[in-house]
């Protein structure tokens, strides 16, 4: 499972990078935010580059939220669509258990986000496993920003009021605390925690070994969140055949390794800076990458 604000995916190079992340993390279901691809163009994108993937898009979510999955692994039913969220029911093929997923891309406007909190509240208390993840574009605590304007009580009030309803609790994730950076120069750089994961009690009871991690890649100013551990059988389904890897190394050359090493060289300083945003030496390293 993956959630990622990709800040546009019109270019083929970025589409390939997204697919690489999906393969690396064995993704069967995910959501992309701020794709900037119009609804009527999504079919062409998937037809040309996302083979064997199904998707959900609509005029309501156009350019903002794109849900996608591999139908041979999961069955997805869309239950609710809004400009700031898509709520769906998911069933893993070969498994009896179903769970619910709500993917969120919050508005930049605090006033518009009130509609998001109201809509999440209207879903109520679910008696099945439920996960909510995405780019909320909202602050939940005073520690959610480093640099820039100080967070005030009014900035977090709506998000805290929604959490107080007790529908879900924030899921403890590993990786970077700050998930977005404006990538400005030293002294003007701002880090914020905009991307989050929430789950209900049924999720923790049904999938106690699940985990989520925020990771940085080179194609966005947001980190992406990848999750795993739903089921050992599902993990086995997503394994890439060793014979194909061998063919790639022996016949094509280890292009994948070269790309991976180059990407790591770019991503590691970004991750280190997200952990230590006041480290001047790291700012210098990132500016030179």
C-alpha positions as CSV (number, residue, x, y, z in Angstrom):
1,X,0.0,0.0,0.0
2,X,1.3,3.4,-0.8
3,X,0.2,7.1,-0.5
4,X,2.1,9.8,-2.3
5,X,1.7,13.5,-3.2
6,X,3.6,13.3,-6.6
7,X,3.1,17.0,-7.5
8,X,2.2,16.1,-11.1
9,X,2.6,12.9,-13.2
10,X,2.3,14.1,-16.7
11,X,5.8,13.2,-17.7
12,X,6.6,9.6,-18.6
13,X,9.8,9.8,-16.5
14,X,7.8,10.5,-13.4
15,X,5.3,7.7,-14.2
16,X,8.2,5.3,-14.4
17,X,9.5,6.5,-11.1
18,X,6.1,5.9,-9.5
19,X,6.0,2.4,-10.9
20,X,9.5,1.8,-9.5
21,X,8.4,2.7,-6.0
22,X,5.4,0.4,-6.4
23,X,7.5,-2.5,-7.4
24,X,10.1,-1.8,-4.7
25,X,7.4,-1.8,-2.1
26,X,5.3,-4.6,-3.5
27,X,2.2,-2.3,-3.8
28,X,-1.2,-3.8,-4.6
29,X,-3.2,-0.7,-3.7
30,X,-2.3,2.9,-3.5
31,X,-3.3,6.5,-4.0
32,X,-1.6,9.4,-5.7
33,X,-2.3,13.1,-4.8
34,X,-2.0,16.3,-6.8
35,X,-1.5,14.3,-10.1
36,X,-2.5,17.3,-12.2
37,X,-3.7,14.9,-14.8
38,X,-7.3,15.6,-15.9
39,X,-9.8,12.8,-15.5
40,X,-10.3,12.4,-19.3
41,X,-6.5,11.8,-19.7
42,X,-6.1,9.2,-17.0
43,X,-7.2,6.3,-19.2
44,X,-4.4,7.1,-21.7
45,X,-1.8,7.3,-19.0
46,X,-2.7,3.8,-17.7
47,X,-3.2,2.3,-21.1
48,X,0.3,3.3,-22.1
49,X,2.4,2.9,-19.0
50,X,0.5,1.3,-16.1
51,X,-0.2,-2.1,-17.5
52,X,-2.2,-4.6,-15.3
53,X,-3.3,-1.8,-13.0
54,X,-6.9,-0.6,-12.5
55,X,-7.7,2.8,-11.3
56,X,-10.5,5.2,-10.0
57,X,-10.8,8.7,-11.2
58,X,-13.7,11.0,-11.7
59,X,-14.5,14.7,-12.6
60,X,-14.9,15.3,-8.8
61,X,-11.4,14.0,-8.0
62,X,-9.8,15.0,-11.3
63,X,-6.1,16.1,-10.9
64,X,-6.3,15.7,-7.1
65,X,-6.8,12.1,-6.1
66,X,-6.1,8.9,-8.1
67,X,-6.7,5.5,-6.6
68,X,-5.0,2.6,-8.3
69,X,-4.7,-1.2,-7.6
70,X,-3.8,-4.5,-9.1
71,X,-7.1,-6.3,-9.7
72,X,-5.5,-9.7,-9.6
73,X,-4.5,-9.1,-6.0
74,X,-7.3,-7.0,-4.6
75,X,-11.0,-6.1,-5.3
76,X,-11.9,-2.4,-4.7
77,X,-15.3,-1.0,-4.3
78,X,-15.6,2.8,-4.2
79,X,-18.2,3.9,-1.6
80,X,-17.8,7.6,-1.5
81,X,-16.0,10.3,-3.5
82,X,-15.5,13.9,-2.6
83,X,-13.0,16.6,-3.7
84,X,-10.9,15.9,-0.6
85,X,-11.3,12.1,-0.1
86,X,-12.1,8.8,-1.6
87,X,-13.6,6.1,0.7
88,X,-13.5,2.4,-0.5
89,X,-13.9,-1.2,0.6
90,X,-11.0,-3.6,-0.2
91,X,-10.9,-7.3,-0.3
92,X,-7.6,-9.2,-0.8
93,X,-8.2,-12.0,-3.4
94,X,-8.3,-15.4,-1.7
95,X,-9.1,-13.9,1.7
96,X,-12.4,-13.6,3.5
97,X,-11.6,-10.4,5.4
98,X,-12.5,-7.0,4.1
99,X,-11.2,-3.6,5.2
100,X,-11.9,0.0,4.5
101,X,-9.5,2.6,3.2
102,X,-10.0,6.3,3.0
103,X,-7.5,8.3,1.0
104,X,-7.3,12.0,1.8
105,X,-5.9,15.1,-0.1
106,X,-6.9,18.1,2.1
107,X,-7.4,21.5,0.7
108,X,-4.9,24.3,1.3
109,X,-7.8,26.4,2.7
110,X,-8.7,26.0,6.3
111,X,-12.3,26.8,5.5
112,X,-12.5,24.1,2.8
113,X,-10.8,21.6,5.2
114,X,-13.8,22.0,7.5
115,X,-15.8,20.1,4.9
116,X,-13.1,17.3,5.0
117,X,-13.4,16.9,8.8
118,X,-17.2,16.9,8.5
119,X,-17.2,14.3,5.8
120,X,-14.8,12.0,7.7
121,X,-17.0,12.4,10.8
122,X,-20.1,11.4,8.8
123,X,-18.6,8.0,8.0
124,X,-19.1,7.2,11.6
125,X,-17.6,4.3,13.6
126,X,-16.8,1.3,11.4
127,X,-16.9,-2.3,12.7
128,X,-14.3,-3.4,10.3
129,X,-10.6,-2.6,9.9
130,X,-10.2,1.0,8.7
131,X,-7.2,2.9,7.5
132,X,-7.1,6.6,6.6
133,X,-4.0,8.0,4.9
134,X,-2.9,10.8,2.7
135,X,-1.8,14.5,2.5
136,X,-4.0,16.3,4.9
137,X,-2.4,19.7,4.3
138,X,-3.1,20.3,8.0
139,X,-1.3,20.7,11.2
140,X,-2.2,18.4,14.1
141,X,0.3,19.6,16.7
142,X,2.6,22.5,17.5
143,X,5.6,20.3,16.5
144,X,4.4,19.8,12.9
145,X,6.5,22.5,11.4
146,X,10.2,23.5,11.5
147,X,10.9,27.0,10.1
148,X,8.4,29.5,8.8
149,X,5.4,30.9,10.7
150,X,4.8,29.6,14.2
151,X,1.9,27.2,14.5
152,X,-1.0,28.7,16.5
153,X,-3.8,27.0,18.4
154,X,-6.4,27.9,15.8
155,X,-4.2,26.1,13.2
156,X,-4.7,22.7,14.8
157,X,-8.1,23.1,16.4
158,X,-10.2,21.5,13.6
159,X,-7.9,18.5,13.2
160,X,-7.9,17.9,17.0
161,X,-11.7,18.2,17.2
162,X,-12.0,15.5,14.5
163,X,-9.5,13.2,16.3
164,X,-11.5,13.8,19.5
165,X,-14.4,11.9,17.9
166,X,-12.5,8.7,18.5
167,X,-13.0,7.2,15.0
168,X,-9.3,6.5,14.6
169,X,-6.0,7.1,16.2
170,X,-2.7,8.1,14.5
171,X,-0.7,5.1,13.4
172,X,2.9,5.1,14.6
173,X,5.1,5.3,11.4
174,X,8.8,5.0,11.0
175,X,11.0,7.1,8.8
176,X,11.0,10.9,8.5
177,X,8.8,12.9,10.9
178,X,8.6,15.8,8.5
179,X,7.0,14.8,5.1
180,X,7.3,18.0,3.1
181,X,9.9,20.6,2.4
182,X,9.8,23.8,0.4
183,X,13.4,23.1,-0.7
184,X,14.5,26.7,-0.2
185,X,17.9,27.8,0.6
186,X,19.5,27.6,4.1
187,X,17.6,29.9,6.5
188,X,14.4,29.9,4.4
189,X,13.8,26.2,4.3
190,X,10.6,24.9,5.9
191,X,9.7,21.4,7.0
192,X,6.2,20.3,7.7
193,X,4.4,17.1,8.6
194,X,1.5,17.1,6.2
195,X,1.1,13.4,5.4
196,X,-0.3,11.0,8.0
197,X,-1.8,7.6,8.6
198,X,-4.7,6.8,11.0
199,X,-6.3,3.4,11.9
200,X,-9.1,2.2,14.1
201,X,-9.0,-0.5,16.8
202,X,-10.2,-3.2,14.4
203,X,-7.3,-2.6,12.1
204,X,-4.8,-3.1,15.0
205,X,-6.6,-6.3,16.0
206,X,-6.8,-7.7,12.5
207,X,-3.4,-6.6,11.2
208,X,-1.1,-6.3,14.3
209,X,2.0,-6.7,12.3
210,X,1.4,-4.0,9.8
211,X,3.9,-1.1,9.6
212,X,4.2,2.1,7.7
213,X,7.2,4.2,6.8
214,X,7.7,7.6,5.3
215,X,10.4,7.6,2.7
216,X,11.9,10.3,0.4
217,X,12.4,9.9,-3.3
218,X,13.7,12.2,-6.0
219,X,10.4,13.0,-7.8
220,X,8.5,15.0,-5.3
221,X,8.9,17.5,-2.5
222,X,6.8,15.1,-0.3
223,X,7.9,11.9,1.1
224,X,5.7,8.9,0.3
225,X,4.2,6.5,2.8
226,X,4.5,2.7,2.2
227,X,2.9,0.1,4.3
228,X,3.3,-3.7,4.5
229,X,2.7,-6.7,6.6
230,X,-1.0,-7.4,5.8
231,X,-0.5,-11.0,5.2
232,X,2.4,-13.3,4.4
233,X,0.5,-14.8,1.5
234,X,0.0,-11.4,0.0
235,X,3.7,-10.6,0.4
236,X,4.6,-13.8,-1.5
237,X,2.2,-12.9,-4.4
238,X,4.2,-9.7,-5.0
239,X,7.6,-11.2,-5.2
240,X,9.4,-10.6,-8.4
241,X,10.7,-13.8,-10.0
242,X,14.4,-14.3,-9.6
243,X,14.8,-15.5,-13.1
244,X,13.8,-12.1,-14.4
245,X,16.2,-10.4,-12.2
246,X,19.0,-12.7,-13.4
247,X,18.0,-12.0,-17.0
248,X,18.2,-8.3,-16.4
249,X,21.6,-8.6,-14.9
250,X,23.1,-11.0,-17.5
251,X,21.5,-9.7,-20.7
252,X,20.7,-6.1,-20.1
253,X,23.3,-5.2,-17.5
254,X,22.7,-4.0,-14.0
255,X,20.9,-0.8,-15.0
256,X,18.5,-1.1,-12.1
257,X,21.3,-1.2,-9.6
258,X,22.9,1.9,-11.1
259,X,19.6,3.7,-11.0
260,X,19.0,2.6,-7.4
261,X,22.4,3.7,-6.2
262,X,22.0,7.1,-7.9
263,X,18.5,7.5,-6.3
264,X,19.9,6.6,-2.9
265,X,22.7,9.2,-3.3
266,X,20.0,11.8,-3.9
267,X,17.5,10.6,-1.3
268,X,19.7,9.9,1.7
269,X,20.8,13.6,2.3
270,X,17.1,14.6,1.9
271,X,16.1,12.1,4.6
272,X,18.9,13.1,6.9
273,X,17.9,16.8,6.6
274,X,14.3,15.9,7.4
275,X,15.5,14.4,10.6
276,X,17.9,17.3,11.4
277,X,16.5,20.4,9.7
278,X,18.7,22.8,11.7
279,X,22.0,21.1,10.6
280,X,23.8,23.6,8.4
281,X,26.2,21.1,6.9
282,X,23.3,18.9,5.7
283,X,21.8,21.9,4.0
284,X,25.0,22.4,2.1
285,X,25.1,18.7,1.1
286,X,21.5,18.8,-0.2
287,X,22.1,22.0,-2.2
288,X,25.0,20.2,-4.0
289,X,23.1,17.0,-4.9
